[in-house]
Amino acid sequence: MNELSTRRQTSGIWRNVRLVTLGETVDGLGLVENAAVAVVDGRIAYAGPESGLPADLARSLEATDYEGRVVTPALIDCHTHLVHGGNRAREFQMRLEGATYEEIARAGGGIVSSVKATNALTVDQLVESTLPRLDTLLAEGVSTVEIKSGYGLNVTAELNMLRAARKLETLRPVRVMTSYLAAHATPVDYKGRNDDYVTDVVLPGLDAAHAEGLVDAVDGFCEGIAFSTAEIARVFDRAKALGLPVKLHAEQLSNLGGAKLAASYGALSADHLEYLDAEGAAALAKSGTVAVLLPGAFYALREERLPPVQALRDAGARIAIATDCNPGTSPLTSLLLTMNMSATFFRLTVAECLAGATREAARALGLLAETGTIEVGKSADLAIWNIEDPAELVYRIGFNPLHERIFRGQRIGQ
């Protein structure tokens, strides 16, 4: 039993609020004026107009007046590489000074540097290096974070990354979902031998991670510089045999059909998707696989190819957004800024951005029954904001209006 589960979960009423429910059956934001949320033992017992609050709850629970503040579901970052060693700020500087990718690689840069730095750290050191990044996300109203492995590229290091991710949940009031991403890149000693790497490292590591209870989902990077659809299929077949859901980095730099492959396995999500075509969008919609857009990588890489947002809308696909926090291509630890980027770069609406960082992010992690909306029976994961209009959460740049974060009914920081 972890530290968090032993804490007393609170009950109470959050009254006089403007409620953004984002329920699946509501239009847009599902905004309820003059609202109240009642929580019993960490779960939502009522959410709606204050005038409709059941009398028994009103009598038995202590109420707090929130003076008309906006309440949303707590935010969810559904795609991160939060656990890693080192940083690549020097490479960033070299690029600004005109160095090419090849020159940076010859100097020991790129993913090789992140692998080296990650392998040099113990589990406790990985935890220590990750906590500042995690705390920054939590300070913006985040309740749930997905964390991938993928910078170890050997069995021991991949497991250590997942062990570190699991430990974070015992140290902070947060829900952590782990993804096994050994099929992220091929280490130097396996260069040109992807199949051997899958056989020797990816599959045995997955078996070991599953046996230790370290993995919630299995991910891969399907791209010309990474793994083919056939190689990813081998990984997904093993995941399926172990009863684990899958997700995929797909169509970021080219269209290899990764999204269609992910959809054929009923994947939770396909992520990046700048080169997705209409057929791929239709496949995602049909399978219920969430399209996760990652504007931080688009920005950091100075990409020009936009993900096909309208094709996803037309197909009826669900759209989530995430930071993609990683040391190389998206050193971003702000989900609020991610929402603004999603609107500015990708032209998502305010409702799409807010849903993308809550309801659809929960769906992308297989957690929609537990969190992501403000509905009766779900975990009381809430964010209370010092704003007048929900659009301010998307509109502002570099500003954090969080008043209070509620996780499983607990008032964090009070």
Secondary structure, DSSP 8 states (H G I E B T S, - for coil): --TGGGS----EEEEEEEEE---TTSSTT-EEEEEEEEEETTEEEEEEEGGG--HHHHHHS-EEE-TT-EEEE-EEE-S-----SS--HHHHHHHHTT--HHHHHHTT-THHHHHHHHHTS-HHHHHHHHHHHHHHHHTTTEEEEEEE--S--SHHHHHHHHHHHHHHHHHSS-EEEEEEEEET---GGGTT-HHHHIIIIIHHHHHHHHHTT--SEEEEEESTTSB-HHHHHHHHHHHHHTT--BEEEESSSS--SHHHHHHHTT-SEEEE-TT--HHHHHHHHHHT-EEEE-HHHHHHTT------HHHHHHHT--EEE----BTTTB----HHHHHHHHHHHH---HHHHHHHTTHHHHHHTT-TTTSSS--TTSB--EEEES-SSTTHHHH-SS---EEEEEETTEEET-
